[in-house]
Amino acid sequence: MCIDDIRTRLSTHRPALLDLDNNRHAAVAMILQPGSGGLDVLFIERSRNEADPWSGQMAFPGGIVEAYDASARSAARRETLEEVGIDLTRAEFVGRLDDLAGRHRTHRTGTGIVVSGFVFYDDQCQRAAPNHEVAEIVQEPLATFMDDDRFTFVEHPSAPGERFPGVRVGRSGRQVVWGLTRRFVTTFFELAGLRFLAEPASPQQTV
């Protein structure tokens, strides 16, 4: 599917927004760029950090919405510039995804977290320049998420005995998109009218 089709479909979406209550608010940017075989999406592998509940995981650029941010979308732009050096004021805003509630409580406050997702199209293919918060940048074709062979399960120390559905990405397949980031990708595929890869049923499968 081309960006024109995605733009049309997301333009009519009215995102479901969650009440923040006492939760922290974060925002992430799903950045689409032209690739050799279609559209690519940019992921980061977060650096190892004991204070980060998502340490070492695959994610979109983003972070906490601060009091000085004009909006959650502004926070997503600011965090993207800080983390990967991509200026989203030079990219097209395509649409907003439904808010998601994070599974983990933040270490800093002990509260939960609501995450807002924003889709951008960077037709300039700005080159990423990661900061210390990012271990690696992964430019992944959207087609990866239609390949049933990329499906896998993830076990995480924070949830012993549970297995989480994920998608192997990167050249080696070592990295896995799972958890909240996979949920954002799944929602995007549904809104864009794209087929997401088949996930076999499992009695221990969670989202």
Secondary structure, DSSP 8 states (H G I E B T S, - for coil): --HHHHHHHHHT--------TT-EEEEEEEEEEEETTEEEEEEEEE---TT-TTTT-EE-SEEE--TT-SSHHHHHHHHHHHHH---GGGSEEEEE---EE-SS--TTTS--EEEEEEEEE-TT-------TTEEEEEEEEGGGGG-GGGEEEE--TTSTT-BEEEEEESSSS-EEEEHHHHHHHHHHHHHHT---------TTB--
